[in-house]
Amino acid sequence: MWIVLLVIALLFVLGGALILLRSANSHKIPEGVKAQPYDEDDD
């Protein structure tokens, strides 16, 4: 019985890790976008 619960928990952990990896790879900055310089305001 404990082995079944351990396997299910392992599947949830691996599934969560794969979902996080997939979402992290999907948000990439397009090539044409350039960083804007900061305005150095000393007010």
Backbone hydrogen bonds, N-H to C=O, Kabsch-Sander energy under -0.5 kcal/mol:
donor,donor_aa,acceptor,acceptor_aa,energy
5,L,1,M,-1.7
6,L,2,W,-2.2
7,V,3,I,-2.4
8,I,4,V,-2.2
9,A,5,L,-2.4
10,L,6,L,-2.2
11,L,7,V,-2.2
12,F,8,I,-2.0
13,V,9,A,-2.2
14,L,10,L,-2.5
15,G,11,L,-2.5
16,G,12,F,-2.4
17,A,13,V,-2.1
18,L,14,L,-2.3
19,I,15,G,-2.1
20,L,16,G,-2.2
21,L,17,A,-2.3
22,R,18,L,-2.3
23,S,19,I,-2.3
24,A,20,L,-1.9
25,N,21,L,-1.6
26,S,22,R,-0.8
28,K,26,S,-0.8
33,V,30,P,-1.1
40,E,38,Y,-0.6
41,D,39,D,-1.5
42,D,40,E,-0.6
